[in-house]
Amino acid sequence: MKFEVNYMVKIRKHIFVCVNERSSENPKGCCSSKNSLEIMTKIKRITKKSGADDIRVNKSGCLGNCEKGVACVIYPDGIWYTLPDEEKAIIEVSNHILGGKIASDYLMLE
């Protein structure tokens, strides 16, 4: 069987938002309990509405930082955010994804 590819969508940025679920007893917590799926969906809608078809926003498993809040990483930039479920944060991070300045208030610190 032969497949032909007539076009290739080049992805400029790939965003992963942790939607991992853990037991409520786990001291690390989990991103899922902090509305991570809803946050990811809002970011995805904003990027799609902008017309940017070279940006992918996906849910991910554990990114290893759930105790800091909802974990988000942007590739190829290598920038990590802790995302609160607040409109201001979601807009600022989305603006960065779309080519604006880094949303420094939400950078994940070590």
Helices and strands as residue ranges (DSSP letters): E 13-18, G 32-34, H 36-49, E 55-60, G 66-68, E 70-75, E 79-83, H 87-97, G 104-106
